[in-house]
Amino acid sequence: MFNKITLNFPKSSNRDARTLDTNSIWIYSIAISPNGQTLASGGYDKSIKIWNLSTGKLINTFRGHGNTVDSVAISHNGAILASGSWDHQIKLWNLKTGKLIRTLSGHTDDVKSVAFSPDGKTLGSGSWDNTVQLWNLETGAKLHTFKHLNAVRTVAISPDGQILASGCEDGKIMIWQLSNTQMRIPLAAHDKAVFSLAFSSDGQTLASGSKDQTIKLWNIKTGQLLRTFKGHHQAVYSVAFSPDGQNVASGSYDQTIKLWNTQTGQLLRTFKGHNKAVRSVVFSLNGQNLISGSTDDTIKIWQLSFK
């Protein structure tokens, strides 16, 4: 039986938000499908839930992990969902049927982040065991291990599939060339842990969110720091670029989501409505909505455009 879902407009200044009451405990990660119709969420209850974004209905629930699901990602063709868990495992699922395709075992501690290559042939994963693993998705074989000096909190793969970026507990970001598995640029990025990384759609810019309460934008070719956004009062758990690259959204432990202009650095808007940490944010494919997942057990869909 599916869990009950409530869709409503909160009685607040942010009436442009729909709320999906997931009846789950603590949402840690959300991901949107390439066609923009499906949303996946993972959290403390060890499950992955699949939602129809148009109706807000729960479509399916995937179960199989033995601990918190900290990260979910959907392949670029929309066929496969990957989930990383505190049980040290990564699972690959058929997004349409919910069938478990394969379990990837090799990390020795919590898997904090997973990311697909654009061609869907490889997966990157970051773990509390100080490593990033690169996997062949057709065979399940481990292709390479990238080593950090501290726990890896987040990974992201560039839109052209050439670069993997990894963010670490020590505040550093490593830029790896996937063609030869060599490090390109080490960035002494933040004063504290890097919790989230996101590439712009053109692959030229990398956004990072940190425990130091800031968001930073980087030129991926040169490693130059382009801009720093300040305004959150606690750790920034998640960052996401709008489809056109003009805006960055950030979700924070301070219970807010902020929207920034990437060109001017201006804070465009602060979204309030969650009553616990915002752990994950994503944009809809048309850029008209922002979706957030929180440890207050809800997912909210925020309207960005008005008629």
Backbone hydrogen bonds, N-H to C=O, Kabsch-Sander energy under -0.5 kcal/mol:
donor,donor_aa,acceptor,acceptor_aa,energy
8,N,6,T,-0.5
12,S,10,P,-2.0
15,R,13,S,-0.7
17,A,14,N,-0.8
18,R,301,I,-2.4
19,T,8,N,-0.7
20,L,299,I,-3.5
21,D,6,T,-0.8
21,D,19,T,-0.8
22,T,20,L,-1.1
22,T,297,D,-1.2
24,S,297,D,-0.6
26,W,24,S,-0.7
27,I,294,S,-2.2
28,Y,26,W,-0.6
28,Y,42,G,-2.4
29,S,42,G,-1.9
31,A,40,A,-2.1
33,S,38,T,-2.7
36,G,33,S,-1.8
39,L,51,W,-2.2
40,A,31,A,-3.0
41,S,49,K,-2.2
42,G,29,S,-2.5
43,G,47,S,-1.1
44,Y,25,I,-1.1
44,Y,26,W,-2.1
46,K,43,G,-1.5
48,I,62,F,-2.2
49,K,41,S,-2.7
50,I,60,N,-2.7
51,W,39,L,-3.3
52,N,57,K,-2.9
53,L,37,Q,-2.4
53,L,51,W,-0.7
56,G,52,N,-2.8
59,I,50,I,-3.4
59,I,57,K,-0.5
60,N,50,I,-1.3
62,F,48,I,-3.3
64,G,46,K,-0.5
65,H,46,K,-0.7
69,V,43,G,-2.7
70,D,68,T,-0.8
70,D,84,G,-1.6
71,S,84,G,-1.6
73,A,82,A,-2.1
75,S,80,I,-2.8
78,G,75,S,-1.8
81,L,93,W,-2.3
82,A,73,A,-3.0
83,S,91,K,-2.1
84,G,71,S,-2.7
85,S,89,Q,-1.9
86,W,68,T,-2.6
88,H,85,S,-1.3
90,I,104,L,-2.0
91,K,83,S,-2.3
92,L,102,R,-2.9
93,W,81,L,-2.9
94,N,99,K,-2.8
95,L,79,A,-2.3
95,L,93,W,-0.8
98,G,94,N,-3.1
101,I,92,L,-3.0
102,R,92,L,-1.3
104,L,90,I,-3.5
105,S,103,T,-0.6
106,G,88,H,-0.6
107,H,88,H,-0.6
111,V,85,S,-2.5
112,K,110,D,-0.7
112,K,126,G,-2.2
113,S,126,G,-1.5
115,A,124,G,-2.3
117,S,122,T,-2.2
120,G,117,S,-1.6
123,L,135,W,-1.5
124,G,115,A,-3.2
125,S,133,Q,-2.1
126,G,113,S,-2.4
127,S,131,T,-1.9
128,W,110,D,-2.8
130,N,127,S,-1.1
132,V,146,F,-2.7
133,Q,125,S,-2.5
134,L,144,H,-2.5
135,W,123,L,-2.7
136,N,141,A,-3.2
137,L,121,K,-2.7
137,L,135,W,-0.7
138,E,121,K,-0.5
140,G,136,N,-2.7
143,L,134,L,-3.4
143,L,141,A,-0.5
144,H,134,L,-1.3
146,F,132,V,-3.3
148,H,130,N,-3.3
152,V,127,S,-2.7
153,R,151,A,-0.6
153,R,167,G,-2.3
154,T,167,G,-1.4
156,A,165,A,-2.1
158,S,163,I,-2.6
161,G,158,S,-1.9
164,L,176,W,-2.2
165,A,156,A,-3.1
166,S,174,M,-2.3
167,G,154,T,-2.6
168,C,172,K,-2.3
169,E,151,A,-2.8
171,G,168,C,-1.7
173,I,187,L,-2.5
174,M,166,S,-2.6
175,I,185,I,-1.7
176,W,164,L,-3.1
176,W,174,M,-0.6
177,Q,182,Q,-3.5
178,L,162,Q,-2.6
178,L,176,W,-0.7
179,S,162,Q,-0.5
180,N,177,Q,-0.6
181,T,177,Q,-1.4
182,Q,177,Q,-0.9
184,R,175,I,-3.8
185,I,175,I,-1.0
187,L,173,I,-3.5
187,L,185,I,-0.5
188,A,186,P,-0.6
189,A,171,G,-0.5
189,A,187,L,-1.9
190,H,171,G,-2.6
194,V,168,C,-2.4
195,F,193,A,-0.7
195,F,209,G,-2.0
196,S,209,G,-1.6
198,A,207,A,-1.9
200,S,205,T,-2.5
203,G,200,S,-1.7
206,L,218,W,-2.0
207,A,198,A,-3.1
208,S,216,K,-2.3
209,G,196,S,-2.4
210,S,214,T,-1.7
211,K,193,A,-2.8
213,Q,210,S,-1.4
215,I,229,F,-1.8
216,K,208,S,-2.3
217,L,227,R,-2.5
218,W,206,L,-2.5
219,N,224,Q,-2.8
220,I,204,Q,-2.3
220,I,218,W,-0.7
223,G,219,N,-2.8
226,L,217,L,-2.9
226,L,224,Q,-0.6
227,R,217,L,-1.2
229,F,215,I,-3.5
230,K,228,T,-0.5
231,G,213,Q,-0.6
232,H,213,Q,-0.6
236,V,210,S,-2.9
237,Y,235,A,-0.7
237,Y,251,G,-1.8
238,S,251,G,-1.6
240,A,249,A,-1.9
242,S,247,N,-2.5
245,G,242,S,-1.9
248,V,260,W,-2.0
249,A,240,A,-2.9
250,S,258,K,-2.2
251,G,238,S,-2.4
252,S,256,T,-1.8
253,Y,235,A,-2.7
255,Q,252,S,-1.4
257,I,271,F,-1.8
258,K,250,S,-2.4
259,L,269,R,-2.5
260,W,248,V,-2.8
261,N,266,Q,-2.5
262,T,246,Q,-2.5
262,T,260,W,-0.6
263,Q,246,Q,-0.5
265,G,261,N,-2.2
268,L,259,L,-2.8
268,L,266,Q,-0.8
269,R,259,L,-1.3
271,F,257,I,-3.6
272,K,270,T,-0.5
273,G,255,Q,-0.6
273,G,274,H,-0.5
274,H,255,Q,-0.6
278,V,252,S,-2.7
279,R,277,A,-0.8
279,R,293,G,-1.8
280,S,293,G,-1.6
282,V,291,I,-2.3
284,S,289,N,-2.6
287,G,284,S,-1.5
290,L,302,W,-2.2
291,I,282,V,-3.3
292,S,300,K,-2.6
293,G,280,S,-2.7
294,S,298,T,-1.9
295,T,277,A,-2.2
297,D,294,S,-1.1
299,I,20,L,-1.9
300,K,292,S,-2.5
301,I,18,R,-2.6
302,W,290,L,-3.6
302,W,300,K,-0.6
303,Q,16,D,-2.3
304,L,288,Q,-3.4
305,S,288,Q,-0.9
